[in-house]
Structure formats: structure tokens, C-alpha cells
Amino acid sequence: MTDLLKTKTGRLRILALLEGISLLILLFVAVPFKYFLHRPDFVSIMGPIHGTLFLLFLFNTLSVGVEQRWKFRETTWKVILACFIPFGTFYIDHKILSRV
């Protein structure tokens, strides 16, 4: 784990994991609480946390893309798209980030 923190790509992989988990919690726990149980307080907590992780993931993706000289049309857009899809960041970590 400490080795991951030493590189930009390692930090991006950690952010991918955290962002992916926060998206799943938001979609499959917080939103159902809000609409089915009429408890919006969990969304008001998870929303900003997920938003912060989302932005950190985007900025770090662009930074790693520049550092690794990824071609935007081949790699960078796939990594960015992954954070919009549930389980996408886990897939992209396995297919792209673990190999960098």
C-alpha cells in the first residue's frame, strides 16, 4: 500500500478505488434511503464526499495522462468515462492502471 502512495499512478489507483466505492454507496445505499425511506441525510453526507473524490480522480487522471503520455483518444477518455459508470473504476484499474 505504501508503494502505491509513492507514484502518481499509485495514487490514482487508490482514488479509483475510493471513488468507485463512494459512487456505489451513493447509488445503492444513500439514494434508496432518500427516496424509499424519506431520509435525505445520508445523501447530504455522501454527496460531497463522492463529489470531492470524483474531482480528485479527474484531476489526477489528467495529470497521470500527461505524465505517462497517454493519447487522449486511446486511453485518457476511457479512464475518465469509468468514473461515471458504477463499477467502472474497478474495471479500469484492472485493465489499464494496474499495467502502467
trRosetta pair geometry for C-beta under 8 A, 3 or more apart (Angstrom, degrees):
i j d omega theta_ij theta_ji phi_ij phi_ji
1 4 5.8 -49 -161 24 38 114
1 5 7.2 35 148 -18 64 102
2 5 5.7 -51 -157 30 43 114
2 6 7.2 51 148 -32 65 100
3 6 5.8 -49 -161 16 40 118
3 7 7.9 3 160 4 65 100
3 10 6.6 -145 123 -120 61 152
4 7 7.3 -82 -163 43 34 86
4 10 3.3 180 -165 -173 53 110
4 11 6.9 142 150 -59 80 40
4 13 6.0 -99 -152 67 120 119
4 14 5.7 121 140 -45 131 109
5 10 6.0 -92 -30 118 16 126
5 11 6.3 66 -132 -78 46 84
5 14 7.3 22 -80 -22 69 152
6 10 6.2 43 49 40 60 153
7 10 4.3 98 58 4 86 104
7 11 7.0 -153 93 -4 47 83
8 11 5.7 -55 -149 39 33 110
8 12 6.3 36 151 -22 65 105
8 60 6.9 -176 -174 -162 89 91
8 63 6.0 -124 -164 120 136 110
8 64 5.0 -180 130 -89 113 85
8 67 5.7 99 61 28 152 165
9 12 5.5 -51 -148 35 33 115
9 13 6.5 38 151 -23 64 101
9 64 5.5 111 -87 -137 66 128
9 67 7.9 -134 -48 89 88 132
9 68 7.2 77 -76 -59 116 128
9 97 6.4 169 -173 -160 93 85
9 100 4.9 -146 -142 99 147 125
10 13 5.6 -50 -151 31 33 113
10 14 6.7 31 151 -16 64 102
11 14 5.7 -51 -151 36 36 111
11 15 6.3 37 150 -17 66 106
11 60 6.3 -124 110 -148 102 141
12 15 5.5 -54 -146 40 33 112
12 16 6.2 42 151 -27 65 102
12 57 7.4 98 -150 -141 73 64
12 60 4.7 -179 -96 140 87 119
12 61 6.4 117 -142 -80 125 55
12 64 5.0 -29 -43 -35 154 151
12 97 6.3 -144 106 -134 108 130
13 16 5.5 -46 -148 29 32 116
13 17 6.8 33 152 -18 61 101
13 93 5.5 101 -140 -136 83 109
13 97 4.9 160 -89 147 91 135
13 98 7.2 94 -116 -74 133 63
14 17 5.8 -53 -155 34 34 111
14 18 6.4 26 152 -12 67 108
15 18 5.7 -57 -142 43 34 107
15 19 5.7 32 160 -19 69 110
15 53 6.6 173 -161 -164 82 83
15 56 5.5 -137 -138 117 133 106
15 57 4.7 176 145 -91 117 76
15 60 5.6 111 34 49 162 155
16 19 6.0 -54 -138 40 24 108
16 20 6.1 26 159 -20 61 111
16 57 6.4 111 -82 -131 53 116
16 82 7.5 1 -142 114 108 133
16 83 7.8 -115 -127 -83 70 93
16 89 4.0 -176 -171 180 83 110
16 90 7.5 156 146 -70 103 36
16 92 6.6 -130 -148 79 139 103
16 93 4.8 160 112 -67 147 112
16 97 6.4 -161 -8 -1 160 167
17 20 5.9 -59 -147 37 24 111
17 21 6.4 21 157 -16 62 108
17 89 7.0 -158 -66 127 25 120
17 90 7.4 72 -108 -91 62 74
17 93 6.9 45 -59 -69 78 163
18 21 5.8 -55 -146 38 30 109
18 22 6.2 27 156 -18 65 108
18 53 5.3 -134 119 -140 103 135
19 22 5.8 -56 -145 38 30 110
19 23 6.4 33 155 -21 64 105
19 50 7.4 96 -147 -152 64 68
19 53 4.3 -178 -92 143 75 111
19 54 5.9 122 -141 -81 115 49
19 56 7.6 -158 -69 69 116 94
19 57 4.5 1 -53 -51 159 145
19 83 5.7 -30 142 -132 139 106
19 89 5.5 138 82 -65 102 168
20 23 5.8 -52 -148 33 30 111
20 24 6.5 27 155 -16 63 106
20 83 7.8 -110 -72 -120 68 65
20 86 8.0 104 -157 -157 78 47
20 87 6.8 67 -160 -116 115 25
20 88 7.2 -158 -110 60 103 58
20 89 3.6 -138 -63 60 111 119
20 90 5.3 129 -169 -38 165 83
21 24 5.8 -58 -150 38 32 110
21 25 6.3 31 154 -17 67 106
22 25 5.7 -52 -145 38 32 111
22 26 6.2 35 155 -21 65 107
22 46 6.7 170 -165 -167 85 93
22 49 5.8 -144 -140 118 131 98
22 50 4.1 174 145 -99 117 80
22 53 5.1 124 26 45 155 152
22 54 7.9 -120 89 -44 131 82
23 26 5.7 -56 -147 38 29 112
23 27 6.1 17 160 -10 66 112
23 50 6.1 117 -75 -145 53 124
23 54 7.9 97 -70 -79 101 102
23 83 7.4 178 -53 -170 146 64
23 86 6.0 -163 128 -105 116 67
23 89 7.6 134 18 4 135 122
24 27 6.1 -60 -138 44 27 103
24 28 5.6 -17 178 19 66 118
24 29 7.9 54 133 -2 64 98
24 86 6.0 102 -89 -147 75 100
24 87 7.4 68 -77 -59 115 66
25 28 6.9 -70 -120 54 16 82
25 29 5.0 -33 -164 33 60 124
25 30 6.3 57 141 -16 73 103
25 46 5.8 -145 114 -137 108 141
25 50 7.7 -160 67 -70 98 117
26 29 7.3 -18 -57 52 7 81
26 30 4.9 -35 -138 40 44 128
26 31 6.5 57 156 -27 60 97
26 43 7.2 82 -148 -125 81 71
26 46 4.8 -179 -91 136 82 128
26 47 6.9 107 -127 -83 122 51
26 50 5.0 -9 -47 -50 143 158
27 30 7.7 30 -7 47 15 87
27 31 5.7 -11 -144 12 32 131
27 86 6.0 -85 48 -87 163 126
28 31 7.5 18 -40 41 13 100
28 32 6.9 3 -177 -6 34 119
28 86 8.0 92 -34 -134 110 143
29 32 6.6 -73 -154 40 15 103
29 33 6.5 15 155 -19 59 111
29 42 6.9 -101 128 152 92 145
29 46 7.8 135 81 -55 104 165
30 33 5.6 -57 -151 34 30 115
30 34 6.4 30 154 -22 65 106
30 42 4.3 -152 -125 122 83 104
30 43 4.5 131 162 -79 113 63
30 45 7.7 -147 -118 60 129 85
30 46 4.5 -121 -65 38 157 145
30 47 7.6 -168 146 -46 156 74
31 34 5.5 -52 -149 33 34 114
31 35 6.3 6 165 2 68 110
31 43 6.5 80 -81 -90 51 116
32 35 6.4 -69 -136 50 29 91
32 36 5.1 -10 -177 15 72 121
32 37 7.4 56 137 1 69 97
33 36 7.1 -58 -107 52 13 85
33 37 5.0 -41 -155 46 53 120
33 39 4.6 -61 164 73 95 106
33 40 7.8 160 112 -85 91 24
33 42 4.8 39 77 36 153 137
33 43 7.3 -169 74 -33 104 87
34 37 7.6 26 -12 56 8 77
34 38 7.4 26 -177 -124 36 20
34 39 6.3 -101 -90 75 38 51
34 40 4.6 59 -127 -100 97 64
34 42 7.0 -129 -52 58 84 92
34 43 4.8 15 -63 -23 135 133
35 38 7.7 16 -159 -73 12 48
39 42 6.3 46 124 1 101 101
40 43 5.2 -54 -165 39 67 114
40 44 6.1 66 140 -24 84 102
41 44 5.6 -55 -148 37 36 112
41 45 6.6 33 153 -17 66 104
42 45 5.7 -55 -152 36 35 109
42 46 6.0 17 158 -5 71 112
43 46 6.0 -61 -131 49 30 98
43 47 5.4 45 166 -40 67 109
44 47 6.1 -31 -124 21 22 119
44 48 7.8 16 174 -6 48 101
45 48 7.5 -78 -176 36 24 95
45 49 6.9 10 148 -9 63 118
46 49 5.5 -66 -149 44 40 113
46 50 5.7 36 159 -19 77 109
47 50 6.1 -61 -147 39 23 105
47 51 6.1 23 156 -20 62 111
48 51 5.3 -53 -140 38 33 116
48 52 6.3 36 160 -21 66 103
49 52 6.0 -55 -153 34 27 109
49 53 6.5 21 153 -11 63 109
50 53 5.8 -60 -147 42 33 108
50 54 5.9 41 153 -28 67 108
51 54 5.5 -51 -145 33 29 117
51 55 6.5 25 158 -14 63 104
52 55 6.1 -56 -150 37 29 106
52 56 6.3 28 153 -16 64 108
53 56 5.6 -55 -144 40 32 112
53 57 6.1 37 154 -23 66 106
54 57 5.8 -56 -150 34 26 112
54 58 6.6 25 153 -18 62 105
54 83 6.0 135 -137 164 78 131
55 58 5.7 -52 -147 35 34 111
55 59 6.3 28 158 -13 67 107
56 59 6.0 -58 -145 41 29 107
56 60 6.0 23 159 -13 65 114
57 60 6.0 -62 -142 44 25 107
57 61 6.1 32 156 -27 63 107
57 83 5.3 143 114 -97 144 147
57 89 7.3 -63 -148 -111 148 135
58 61 5.7 -54 -148 31 27 113
58 62 6.7 23 156 -14 62 104
58 80 6.5 56 -124 -128 79 93
58 83 7.0 -112 -64 46 79 160
59 62 5.9 -56 -153 37 32 108
59 63 6.3 31 150 -19 65 109
60 63 5.3 -52 -143 38 36 115
60 64 6.1 33 158 -16 69 104
61 64 6.0 -56 -144 40 28 105
61 65 6.1 34 153 -25 63 109
61 76 6.7 123 155 -153 101 80
61 79 4.9 176 -146 120 123 122
61 80 5.7 154 123 -75 157 75
61 83 8.0 -121 -37 -20 147 131
62 65 5.4 -52 -145 35 30 118
62 66 6.5 30 156 -18 64 102
62 76 7.2 60 -104 -155 54 124
63 66 6.0 -55 -153 34 29 107
63 67 6.3 25 152 -15 64 110
64 67 5.4 -56 -142 42 34 113
64 68 5.7 16 163 -4 71 114
64 70 7.6 38 119 -8 75 127
64 100 7.5 56 175 147 121 166
65 68 6.3 -62 -133 49 22 96
65 69 8.0 98 165 -80 51 3
65 70 4.2 -77 -146 44 75 119
65 72 7.1 60 179 -91 139 68
65 75 7.0 172 -123 99 96 106
65 76 4.2 45 -122 -99 144 115
65 79 7.4 -163 -69 48 109 141
66 69 7.4 19 -177 -77 29 43
66 70 8.0 -53 -42 31 22 83
68 100 6.0 -42 -116 -153 149 125
70 74 6.9 -145 -180 75 81 93
70 75 4.0 -100 -164 72 119 129
70 76 4.9 137 110 -49 128 89
71 74 4.1 51 77 21 108 112
71 75 6.2 100 57 15 62 92
71 76 7.4 -139 101 0 31 98
72 75 7.6 -90 -126 56 14 65
72 76 4.5 -47 -127 48 56 127
72 77 5.9 70 169 -33 72 94
73 77 6.6 13 -119 4 28 129
74 78 7.9 -43 139 -6 36 118
75 78 5.9 -71 -161 34 33 111
75 79 6.5 23 157 -15 73 107
75 96 6.4 141 -152 -145 100 136
76 79 5.9 -59 -152 36 34 108
76 80 6.3 29 154 -15 69 108
77 80 5.6 -55 -145 41 35 111
77 81 6.0 39 155 -23 67 107
78 81 5.7 -53 -144 36 28 112
78 82 6.6 43 152 -35 60 100
78 92 6.5 164 137 -119 91 115
78 96 6.8 142 101 -47 124 153
79 82 5.7 -43 -157 15 32 120
79 83 8.0 29 152 -19 57 95
79 92 5.4 133 -117 -179 61 143
79 96 6.2 -114 -78 87 99 154
79 97 7.4 101 -118 -57 118 100
80 83 6.6 -56 -169 22 38 105
80 84 8.0 29 143 -12 63 103
81 84 5.9 -61 -167 31 48 111
81 85 6.8 24 149 -8 77 113
81 88 6.9 -117 120 -175 68 145
82 85 6.1 -74 -151 43 37 101
82 88 3.5 -179 -163 147 63 104
82 89 5.0 121 139 -79 112 49
82 91 6.5 -153 -134 65 116 94
82 92 3.8 -54 -89 -23 164 141
83 88 6.4 -127 -50 88 18 122
83 89 5.7 47 -91 -67 64 107
84 88 6.8 9 57 31 50 162
85 88 3.4 97 71 -49 96 130
87 90 5.3 -52 -166 37 64 117
87 91 6.2 66 139 -24 81 102
88 91 5.7 -57 -150 37 35 111
88 92 6.1 27 157 -15 70 109
89 92 5.7 -53 -139 41 34 108
89 93 6.2 42 156 -25 64 103
90 93 5.8 -51 -150 32 29 113
90 94 6.6 25 153 -15 61 107
91 94 5.9 -62 -155 38 30 109
91 95 6.0 8 159 -4 69 115
92 95 5.9 -61 -132 49 31 100
92 96 5.3 -24 -175 30 71 114
92 97 6.3 63 133 -11 76 105
93 96 7.4 -63 -105 56 12 73
93 97 4.6 -43 -131 50 52 124
93 98 6.0 70 159 -35 65 94
94 97 7.9 29 1 47 19 85
94 98 6.0 -1 -134 5 27 132
95 98 7.8 100 34 31 14 99
95 99 7.7 -43 151 0 32 122
96 99 6.3 -89 -166 39 24 105
96 100 6.9 26 154 -35 68 105
97 100 5.8 -45 -150 12 39 115
